[in-house]
């Protein structure tokens, strides 16, 4: 949970490509209880889950949803290696 919050704090942009969901790769859902406040240039909401998207040939993304269940795909700056090591 605490590492996931660090990734939320390191969001640096919205993902701008047309199809954010990869054909090949990995999705990792991280529930957040209690929810975490997410406020940046694109959204101001509470987040109760984060989905990490690991495409096979591109940098990872974060997927979050606002209160109306609108999806937001973000890029981030924090190195993802520590998170991946915890999964193994």
C-alpha positions as CSV (number, residue, x, y, z in Angstrom):
1,X,0.0,0.0,0.0
2,X,2.7,2.6,1.0
3,X,4.7,1.9,-2.2
4,X,1.5,2.2,-4.3
5,X,1.0,5.6,-2.7
6,X,4.5,6.6,-3.8
7,X,3.7,5.8,-7.4
8,X,0.5,7.9,-7.2
9,X,2.6,10.8,-5.9
10,X,5.0,10.4,-8.9
11,X,2.4,10.7,-11.6
12,X,3.8,13.0,-14.3
13,X,1.4,12.9,-17.2
14,X,-1.8,11.4,-18.7
15,X,-1.1,8.5,-21.1
16,X,-1.9,10.0,-24.5
17,X,-1.9,7.0,-26.9
18,X,-5.2,5.8,-28.3
19,X,-5.2,2.3,-26.9
20,X,-3.7,2.2,-23.4
21,X,-4.5,-1.5,-22.8
22,X,-1.8,-3.7,-24.3
23,X,-2.4,-6.9,-26.2
24,X,0.5,-8.5,-24.3
25,X,1.7,-7.8,-20.8
26,X,0.6,-7.9,-17.2
27,X,-2.0,-6.2,-15.1
28,X,-1.7,-6.0,-11.3
29,X,-4.6,-4.7,-9.2
30,X,-3.8,-3.1,-5.8
31,X,-6.7,-2.4,-3.5
32,X,-6.4,0.6,-1.3
33,X,-8.3,0.6,2.0
34,X,-8.9,3.2,3.2
35,X,-8.9,5.1,-0.1
36,X,-6.1,7.5,-0.9
37,X,-6.6,11.1,-2.1
38,X,-5.2,11.8,-5.6
39,X,-4.9,15.4,-6.6
40,X,-2.9,16.4,-9.7
41,X,-3.3,18.4,-12.9
42,X,-5.9,16.0,-14.3
43,X,-8.0,14.6,-11.4
44,X,-9.0,15.4,-7.8
45,X,-10.6,12.3,-6.3
46,X,-10.3,9.4,-3.8
47,X,-8.7,6.3,-5.2
48,X,-9.7,2.9,-3.7
49,X,-7.6,0.8,-6.2
50,X,-4.7,1.2,-8.6
51,X,-4.1,-1.1,-11.6
52,X,-0.5,-1.3,-12.7
53,X,-0.3,-2.0,-16.4
54,X,3.0,-3.6,-17.6
55,X,2.9,-3.7,-21.5
56,X,5.5,-6.0,-23.0
57,X,7.3,-3.3,-25.0
58,X,6.5,0.0,-23.3
59,X,7.0,1.7,-19.9
60,X,4.4,0.8,-17.2
61,X,1.2,2.8,-16.6
62,X,-1.2,3.4,-13.7
63,X,-4.9,3.0,-14.1
64,X,-7.2,4.7,-11.6
65,X,-10.9,5.6,-11.5
66,X,-12.6,8.7,-10.2
67,X,-15.9,8.7,-8.2
68,X,-17.9,8.5,-11.4
69,X,-15.8,5.5,-12.5
70,X,-14.1,7.4,-15.2
71,X,-10.7,5.7,-16.0
72,X,-7.5,7.7,-16.0
73,X,-4.3,6.2,-17.4
74,X,-1.1,7.8,-16.1
75,X,2.6,7.6,-16.7
76,X,4.9,8.0,-13.6
77,X,8.5,8.7,-12.8
78,X,9.2,6.3,-9.9
79,X,11.3,3.2,-10.7
80,X,9.0,0.1,-10.7
81,X,11.7,-2.5,-9.9
82,X,11.1,-2.6,-6.2
83,X,7.4,-3.2,-6.8
84,X,8.1,-6.0,-9.3
85,X,10.5,-7.7,-6.8
86,X,7.7,-7.8,-4.2
87,X,5.5,-9.6,-6.7
88,X,8.0,-12.4,-7.2
